[in-house]
Amino acid sequence: APGFTLRPHIYRHELLQAFSLHLFAKRPVDPITDLPSFKRSLARRVALAALQIRLNVGGRSDDPAFTFVEFNQLDSAREGCAVCSLDLTAEPSRWKDAICKSLSEIRKLGTFGVTPGEMERYASALMTDAEQLAAQGDRISHGDQLAYLMETVANGHTFMSPEQSYEMTVKALSTMTVEEVNQAANELCSHITGIAGDEGGMSDGNVVAVACCPKTKDE
């Protein structure tokens, strides 16, 4: 039995004017210390980029369910873990629709993964980002470099210069497959697909859901 433990919290206040949901899953940090682990981190970024665009498309429809939505995973030295978060806001009357539509897109990514076209598009974007960072590597301030170094070491990652990161990105993306991206997508979304009862279940860990909504005089 085991799997994720879900802890929901609802906060209501008269001064709130919108509904918001913040869903967090905490996982162990996957240290980036070699090419395979670096490739896994890039596969996660490709999967996250594909999902964010899908969510953004839904948010730009004629009748969007939410006014803002973002799904991301970041390593946190302060938390001592990787934090996967879903943050969304919506009109109070659309709260259920907003939750259903956002979670539906996350489940779809976790279950079916990305298309070859999506992988090619977002892998190319990662390459462009790495090229630009390497080109301006000597113009990064000492303060930013130090902050990045401290965060990298605290999370157990190997520190790389922008040029080294670019070289690793070229090597990793040259052999990355759709299957590897889909595996990363499955792991990222496991707490959502598991809650929904999809095949595969959930990994061990904690999930915290915090909802904030207006409180009317009648409630």
Secondary structure, DSSP 8 states (H G I E B T S, - for coil): --SEEEEEEEEEETT--SEEEEEEEEE------SHHHHHHHHHHHHHHHHHHHHHHHHHTSSS-S-SEEEEEEEEETTTTEEEEEEEEEE-GGGHHHHHHHHHHHHHHHHHH---HHHHHHHHHHHHHHHHHHHHTGGGS-HHHHHHHHHHHHHTT-----HHHHHHHHHHHHHH--HHHHHHHHHHHTHHHHHHTT-TT---SEEEEEEEEEE--TT-
